[in-house]
């Protein structure tokens, strides 16, 4: 009987295999955290407020929904607001008669904001909160404020600006 040397078959090192498995797991976890604009189509039941009479800032316009009536001014509570999921807009009334509008798409990962309460616009995906006054980030992982959306207030009607 002869004694043969043991030579392991060539293949990836154990560290390489473990590192690759960890990277794959991380990729799956990050993908699962992603949001979708499709979430914006669900009904929120929240009450956002609208921007002041002629504009809400230098954000986006109403696009294809421009001129469409969003709500009556009486529908937007003072100090609160309402989310309009179909139009992807949140309208707020920070002070009596002052209406603001912002994009309803969170700047963190694109989830739809769902409600307005206690003076903030709330995103349920990762708990970002935005000011009803200027859309600025109040808490959470969102990196930027919600962009302003132009609206007009005519009489008691709030509309997307064209």
C-alpha positions in Angstrom: 0.0 0.0 0.0 1.4 3.3 -1.0 0.7 6.5 0.7 -0.6 9.2 -1.5 -0.5 12.9 -0.7 -3.8 14.6 0.0 -4.4 17.5 -2.4 -7.7 19.3 -2.0 -9.5 20.1 -5.3 -9.1 23.6 -6.5 -12.0 25.9 -5.7 -13.0 29.2 -4.1 -11.6 29.9 -0.7 -13.9 29.6 2.3 -13.7 33.4 2.9 -14.8 34.0 -0.7 -17.8 31.8 -0.4 -18.9 33.4 3.0 -18.4 36.9 1.6 -20.5 36.2 -1.5 -23.3 34.7 0.6 -23.3 37.8 2.8 -23.4 40.1 -0.2 -26.3 38.2 -1.7 -28.2 38.4 1.5 -27.6 42.2 1.8 -28.8 42.7 -1.7 -32.1 40.8 -0.9 -32.6 42.9 2.2 -32.0 46.2 0.5 -34.4 45.3 -2.3 -37.1 44.4 0.2 -36.9 47.9 1.7 -37.6 49.6 -1.6 -40.8 51.6 -2.0 -43.0 52.0 -5.0 -45.0 54.9 -6.4 -47.8 52.3 -6.9 -48.5 52.6 -3.2 -49.9 56.1 -3.9 -53.1 54.7 -5.4 -54.4 53.5 -2.0 -57.0 55.6 -0.1 -55.4 57.3 2.9 -58.4 58.8 4.7 -56.0 61.6 5.9 -56.7 65.2 5.6 -53.9 67.3 4.0 -54.0 71.1 3.4 -53.4 73.2 0.4 -50.9 75.9 -0.6 -51.8 79.6 -0.6 -54.0 81.1 -3.3 -51.8 81.3 -6.3 -48.8 79.0 -5.7 -47.1 76.7 -3.3 -43.6 77.5 -4.4 -41.3 76.6 -7.2 -42.1 72.9 -7.3 -43.8 70.9 -10.0 -47.0 71.9 -11.6 -50.2 69.8 -11.7 -49.3 68.3 -15.0 -52.1 66.4 -16.7 -54.4 67.1 -13.7 -53.9 70.9 -13.9 -57.1 72.8 -13.3 -58.8 69.8 -11.7 -60.6 70.6 -8.5 -59.0 68.8 -5.6 -61.2 69.9 -2.7 -63.2 72.6 -1.0 -61.3 74.8 1.4 -63.6 73.6 4.2 -62.3 70.0 3.5 -58.8 70.9 4.6 -58.5 71.2 8.4 -56.6 74.2 9.9 -53.3 72.9 11.2 -53.7 69.7 9.2 -54.2 68.5 5.7 -55.4 65.8 3.3 -53.6 63.4 1.0 -55.0 63.1 -2.6 -53.5 59.7 -3.6 -54.8 59.7 -7.2 -53.1 63.1 -7.9 -50.1 62.3 -5.8 -50.5 65.6 -3.9 -50.9 66.5 -0.2 -52.7 69.8 0.6 -52.2 71.5 4.0 -53.6 74.5 5.9 -50.9 75.5 8.3 -52.8 78.7 9.4 -56.4 79.8 8.8 -56.8 80.6 5.0 -53.2 79.6 4.1 -53.1 76.6 1.8 -50.0 74.7 0.7 -49.5 71.7 -1.5 -46.6 69.2 -1.8 -45.8 66.1 -3.7 -47.2 63.0 -1.9 -44.1 61.0 -2.8 -41.6 60.6 0.0 -38.1 61.7 -0.9 -36.6 58.7 0.9 -37.6 55.8 -1.3 -40.6 57.0 -3.2 -43.3 55.6 -1.0 -46.6 57.5 -0.9 -47.2 59.6 2.2 -50.4 58.5 3.8 -51.7 60.9 6.5 -51.4 64.3 8.1 -51.5 64.6 11.8 -50.1 66.8 14.6 -48.7 69.3 12.1 -46.8 66.8 10.0 -47.2 64.8 6.8 -46.4 61.2 7.6 -44.8 58.5 5.4 -45.6 55.0 6.8 -42.8 53.2 5.0 -39.8 54.3 7.2 -41.5 56.9 9.4 -40.3 60.1 7.7 -42.3 63.2 8.7 -42.5 66.5 6.9 -43.7 70.0 7.9 -47.2 71.0 6.8 -45.8 74.6 6.4 -42.9 74.1 4.0 -42.5 70.3 3.4 -39.2 70.2 5.3 -38.0 67.0 6.9 -39.0 66.9 10.5 -37.8 63.3 11.3 -36.9 60.1 9.6 -34.5 59.0 6.9 -35.9 61.3 4.2 -32.9 63.3 2.7 -34.9 66.2 1.2 -38.1 68.1 1.8 -41.3 67.3 -0.2 -41.3 69.4 -3.4 -44.0 72.1 -3.5 -46.8 71.7 -5.9 -48.6 74.8 -7.4 -52.3 75.2 -6.6 -54.8 77.9 -6.8 -57.6 78.8 -4.4 -60.6 80.4 -6.0 -63.5 81.1 -3.7 -63.9 77.9 -1.7 -62.3 75.6 -4.3 -58.7 74.3 -4.4 -57.3 73.3 -7.7 -54.0 72.2 -9.2 -52.4 75.1 -11.0 -51.8 74.8 -14.8 
